[in-house]
Amino acid sequence: MTRTVPKEKLPYLDEHRTVDNLPDILKNCDYIINVLPSTQDTIGLLNDNVLEHCKGKNAVFMNVGRGSVIRETDLINALEQKWISAAILDVFEKEPLPKESKLWSLPQVIVLC
């Protein structure tokens, strides 16, 4: 993920934001859709309390990119703290999703198989 800002105004680019702007971006999201690949810059990108910035928006998190972008424990915490209202998941930190994962039993989680 690039952290540089273009030096000149590009006619095809309305706005340029970097990962440093992620908390501000999340405050305004109704949906967070992860389609990122697993790279050195994306592993754990949504870990810790990053999703806390969604608090009050009832945002829905969808993960169809790579499971390494968010740790399962952090996703569960975000759901339990109601920082996000639901999760729709096609990929996981550990695949296949272990049978003992709490994600299977949370009513606000849809696991795509």
GROMACS elastic network, one bead per residue, 0.5 to 0.9 nm:
[ bonds ]
;  ai    aj funct       b0    kb
    1    18     6  0.77975   500
    1    19     6  0.74264   500
    1    39     6  0.86374   500
    1    41     6  0.60977   500
    1    42     6  0.73644   500
    2     5     6  0.82948   500
    2    18     6  0.67020   500
    2    19     6  0.78901   500
    2    41     6  0.89472   500
    3    17     6  0.83217   500
    3    18     6  0.52961   500
    3    19     6  0.66934   500
    3    20     6  0.76182   500
    4     7     6  0.88837   500
    4    18     6  0.73591   500
    5     8     6  0.88464   500
    5    16     6  0.70479   500
    5    17     6  0.77946   500
    5    18     6  0.78115   500
    6     9     6  0.70116   500
    6    10     6  0.78795   500
    6    16     6  0.79317   500
    7    10     6  0.89783   500
    9    12     6  0.88041   500
    9    13     6  0.76327   500
    9    14     6  0.88628   500
   10    13     6  0.53978   500
   10    14     6  0.79962   500
   11    14     6  0.75385   500
   13    16     6  0.70189   500
   17    20     6  0.77544   500
   17    21     6  0.61223   500
   17    22     6  0.82249   500
   17    25     6  0.88475   500
   18    21     6  0.55521   500
   18    22     6  0.71902   500
   19    22     6  0.51152   500
   19    23     6  0.85083   500
   19    45     6  0.87513   500
   20    23     6  0.75682   500
   20    24     6  0.86983   500
   21    24     6  0.54524   500
   21    25     6  0.61858   500
   21    26     6  0.87599   500
   22    26     6  0.60688   500
   22    27     6  0.87080   500
   22    50     6  0.80935   500
   22    53     6  0.89002   500
   23    26     6  0.52296   500
   23    27     6  0.64676   500
   23    50     6  0.65852   500
   23    51     6  0.80291   500
   23    52     6  0.85719   500
   23    53     6  0.57061   500
   23    54     6  0.83126   500
   24    27     6  0.53821   500
   24    28     6  0.72505   500
   24    53     6  0.75174   500
   25    28     6  0.56885   500
   25    29     6  0.67569   500
   25    53     6  0.86006   500
   26    29     6  0.51182   500
   26    30     6  0.84401   500
   26    31     6  0.88621   500
   26    32     6  0.76926   500
   26    50     6  0.83743   500
   26    51     6  0.73275   500
   26    52     6  0.86937   500
   26    53     6  0.57341   500
   26    54     6  0.54403   500
   26    59     6  0.88436   500
   27    30     6  0.87975   500
   27    52     6  0.87861   500
   27    53     6  0.52470   500
   27    54     6  0.50213   500
   27    55     6  0.74602   500
   27    56     6  0.84848   500
   27    57     6  0.73203   500
   28    53     6  0.88483   500
   28    54     6  0.74369   500
   28    57     6  0.74243   500
   29    32     6  0.65082   500
   29    54     6  0.69958   500
   29    57     6  0.70918   500
   29    58     6  0.88833   500
   29    59     6  0.63410   500
   29    60     6  0.86909   500
   30    54     6  0.82972   500
   30    57     6  0.62846   500
   30    58     6  0.67488   500
   30    60     6  0.64113   500
   30    61     6  0.87663   500
   31    58     6  0.86907   500
   31    59     6  0.51562   500
   31    61     6  0.59208   500
   31    62     6  0.74838   500
   32    59     6  0.69825   500
   32    60     6  0.62074   500
   32    62     6  0.60971   500
   32    63     6  0.82877   500
   33    60     6  0.82942   500
   33    61     6  0.60108   500
   33    63     6  0.59481   500
   33    64     6  0.74715   500
   33    65     6  0.84185   500
   34    37     6  0.89143   500
   34    61     6  0.78482   500
   34    62     6  0.61424   500
   34    64     6  0.60078   500
   34    65     6  0.53891   500
   34    66     6  0.77212   500
   34    69     6  0.80068   500
   35    62     6  0.87367   500
   35    63     6  0.67582   500
   35    64     6  0.55249   500
   35    66     6  0.70489   500
   36    39     6  0.84969   500
   36    42     6  0.71449   500
   36    63     6  0.89497   500
   36    64     6  0.82669   500
   36    66     6  0.63170   500
   36    69     6  0.75893   500
   37    42     6  0.71857   500
   37    43     6  0.87770   500
   37    65     6  0.59272   500
   37    66     6  0.56500   500
   37    68     6  0.87197   500
   37    69     6  0.82416   500
   38    41     6  0.79925   500
   38    42     6  0.58428   500
   38    43     6  0.59694   500
   38    65     6  0.80406   500
   38    66     6  0.57697   500
   38    67     6  0.79879   500
   38    68     6  0.63060   500
   38    69     6  0.69021   500
   39    42     6  0.51813   500
   39    43     6  0.60575   500
   39    68     6  0.88896   500
   39    69     6  0.89145   500
   40    43     6  0.58335   500
   41    44     6  0.82083   500
   41    45     6  0.72522   500
   42    45     6  0.50250   500
   42    46     6  0.83243   500
   42    68     6  0.76859   500
   42    69     6  0.56316   500
   42    70     6  0.89255   500
   43    46     6  0.82898   500
   43    47     6  0.87782   500
   43    66     6  0.87732   500
   43    67     6  0.86457   500
   43    68     6  0.52004   500
   43    70     6  0.72561   500
   44    47     6  0.50475   500
   44    48     6  0.83525   500
   44    68     6  0.62042   500
   44    70     6  0.51142   500
   44    71     6  0.66133   500
   45    48     6  0.87740   500
   45    50     6  0.81324   500
   45    68     6  0.85145   500
   45    69     6  0.53704   500
   45    70     6  0.65026   500
   46    49     6  0.77159   500
   46    50     6  0.55523   500
   46    51     6  0.66618   500
   46    69     6  0.59929   500
   46    70     6  0.50235   500
   46    71     6  0.78294   500
   46    74     6  0.81485   500
   46    75     6  0.85587   500
   47    50     6  0.61335   500
   47    51     6  0.77856   500
   47    69     6  0.75527   500
   47    70     6  0.52992   500
   47    71     6  0.60764   500
   47    73     6  0.88310   500
   47    74     6  0.58352   500
   47    75     6  0.78794   500
   48    51     6  0.78866   500
   48    52     6  0.87226   500
   48    70     6  0.87711   500
   48    71     6  0.85042   500
   48    74     6  0.60532   500
   49    52     6  0.51411   500
   49    53     6  0.76821   500
   49    74     6  0.75710   500
   49    77     6  0.88444   500
   49    78     6  0.77444   500
   50    53     6  0.60585   500
   50    54     6  0.82562   500
   51    54     6  0.55067   500
   51    55     6  0.75558   500
   51    74     6  0.86647   500
   51    75     6  0.83051   500
   51    78     6  0.63576   500
   51    83     6  0.62861   500
   51    84     6  0.71697   500
   52    55     6  0.54034   500
   52    78     6  0.67982   500
   52    81     6  0.83769   500
   52    82     6  0.86041   500
   52    83     6  0.51519   500
   52    84     6  0.78967   500
   53    56     6  0.85381   500
   53    57     6  0.89579   500
   53    83     6  0.73302   500
   54    57     6  0.56543   500
   54    58     6  0.72184   500
   54    59     6  0.63312   500
   54    83     6  0.55252   500
   54    84     6  0.62831   500
   55    58     6  0.69136   500
   55    59     6  0.79641   500
   55    81     6  0.86652   500
   55    82     6  0.68974   500
   55    84     6  0.65889   500
   56    59     6  0.81540   500
   56    82     6  0.82414   500
   56    83     6  0.69535   500
   56    84     6  0.82617   500
   57    60     6  0.89794   500
   57    83     6  0.79575   500
   57    84     6  0.75541   500
   57    85     6  0.83917   500
   58    82     6  0.76406   500
   58    83     6  0.71330   500
   58    84     6  0.54064   500
   58    86     6  0.79526   500
   59    83     6  0.77093   500
   59    85     6  0.56569   500
   59    86     6  0.72081   500
   59    87     6  0.89946   500
   60    84     6  0.58703   500
   60    85     6  0.56289   500
   60    87     6  0.57310   500
   60    88     6  0.76857   500
   61    84     6  0.69022   500
   61    85     6  0.79796   500
   61    86     6  0.62278   500
   61    88     6  0.63081   500
   61    89     6  0.81651   500
   62    65     6  0.89155   500
   62    86     6  0.84869   500
   62    87     6  0.56536   500
   62    89     6  0.57997   500
   62    90     6  0.80579   500
   63    66     6  0.72086   500
   63    67     6  0.72410   500
   63    69     6  0.88189   500
   63    87     6  0.78259   500
   63    88     6  0.64623   500
   63    90     6  0.60178   500
   63    91     6  0.62229   500
   63    92     6  0.81272   500
   64    67     6  0.79976   500
   64    88     6  0.85200   500
   64    89     6  0.65743   500
   64    90     6  0.52108   500
   64    91     6  0.58238   500
   65    68     6  0.88554   500
   65    69     6  0.81507   500
   65    90     6  0.81233   500
   65    91     6  0.68750   500
   66    69     6  0.61108   500
   66    70     6  0.85807   500
   66    90     6  0.88208   500
   66    91     6  0.59460   500
   66    92     6  0.70798   500
   66    93     6  0.78359   500
   67    70     6  0.62394   500
   67    71     6  0.76595   500
   67    72     6  0.85322   500
   67    89     6  0.88877   500
   67    90     6  0.84341   500
   67    94     6  0.73563   500
   67    95     6  0.82978   500
   68    71     6  0.66549   500
   68    91     6  0.86928   500
   68    92     6  0.70529   500
   68    93     6  0.50291   500
   68    94     6  0.83381   500
   69    92     6  0.89540   500
   69    93     6  0.78643   500
   70    73     6  0.84922   500
   70    74     6  0.68425   500
   70    75     6  0.67182   500
   70    92     6  0.82741   500
   70    93     6  0.70427   500
   71    74     6  0.52664   500
   71    75     6  0.63271   500
   71    76     6  0.87331   500
   71    92     6  0.83025   500
   71    93     6  0.60606   500
   72    75     6  0.50876   500
   72    76     6  0.61707   500
   72    77     6  0.85329   500
   72    92     6  0.73653   500
   72    93     6  0.62628   500
   72    94     6  0.84289   500
   72   101     6  0.86393   500
   72   103     6  0.81918   500
   73    76     6  0.51527   500
   73    77     6  0.61006   500
   73    78     6  0.86436   500
   74    78     6  0.61321   500
   74    79     6  0.86389   500
   75    78     6  0.50984   500
   75    79     6  0.63147   500
   75    80     6  0.86629   500
   75    84     6  0.89425   500
   75    87     6  0.84930   500
   75   103     6  0.89015   500
   76    79     6  0.51184   500
   76    80     6  0.60939   500
   76    81     6  0.84831   500
   76   102     6  0.76612   500
   76   103     6  0.70682   500
   76   106     6  0.86848   500
   77    80     6  0.50596   500
   77    81     6  0.59051   500
   77    82     6  0.82946   500
   77    83     6  0.84580   500
   78    81     6  0.52042   500
   78    82     6  0.59975   500
   78    83     6  0.50700   500
   78    84     6  0.59620   500
   78    85     6  0.86045   500
   79    83     6  0.61615   500
   79    84     6  0.54899   500
   79    85     6  0.63314   500
   79    86     6  0.67395   500
   79    87     6  0.79298   500
   79   106     6  0.87207   500
   79   108     6  0.79463   500
   79   109     6  0.87745   500
   80    83     6  0.77240   500
   80    84     6  0.84996   500
   80    85     6  0.89515   500
   81    84     6  0.78635   500
   82    85     6  0.58015   500
   82    86     6  0.86269   500
   84    87     6  0.77578   500
   85   108     6  0.69710   500
   86   107     6  0.85688   500
   86   109     6  0.57226   500
   86   110     6  0.80631   500
   87   108     6  0.64973   500
   87   110     6  0.62665   500
   87   111     6  0.82892   500
   88   108     6  0.85527   500
   88   109     6  0.58963   500
   88   111     6  0.60921   500
   88   112     6  0.72630   500
   89    92     6  0.72764   500
   89   109     6  0.75455   500
   89   110     6  0.62281   500
   89   111     6  0.50322   500
   89   112     6  0.58953   500
   89   113     6  0.88682   500
   90   110     6  0.87542   500
   90   111     6  0.63006   500
   90   113     6  0.68126   500
   91    94     6  0.83920   500
   91    95     6  0.72860   500
   91    96     6  0.83231   500
   91    97     6  0.82640   500
   91   111     6  0.87027   500
   91   112     6  0.83257   500
   92    95     6  0.57417   500
   92    96     6  0.73189   500
   92    97     6  0.62944   500
   93    96     6  0.88083   500
   93    97     6  0.78961   500
   94    97     6  0.57420   500
   94    98     6  0.72827   500
   95    98     6  0.72898   500
   96    99     6  0.87293   500
   97   100     6  0.83999   500
   97   101     6  0.68205   500
   97   103     6  0.86186   500
   97   104     6  0.86637   500
   98   101     6  0.53987   500
   98   104     6  0.89691   500
   99   102     6  0.85086   500
   99   104     6  0.74732   500
  100   103     6  0.85726   500
  100   104     6  0.78026   500
  101   104     6  0.59975   500
  101   105     6  0.79107   500
  102   105     6  0.54968   500
  102   106     6  0.65762   500
  103   106     6  0.54334   500
  103   107     6  0.86168   500
  103   108     6  0.89827   500
  103   109     6  0.64968   500
  103   110     6  0.84790   500
  103   111     6  0.79699   500
  104   107     6  0.82279   500
  104   109     6  0.73542   500
  104   110     6  0.81409   500
  104   111     6  0.72656   500
  105   108     6  0.88379   500
  105   109     6  0.79280   500
  106   109     6  0.55859   500
  106   110     6  0.85633   500
  107   110     6  0.78435   500
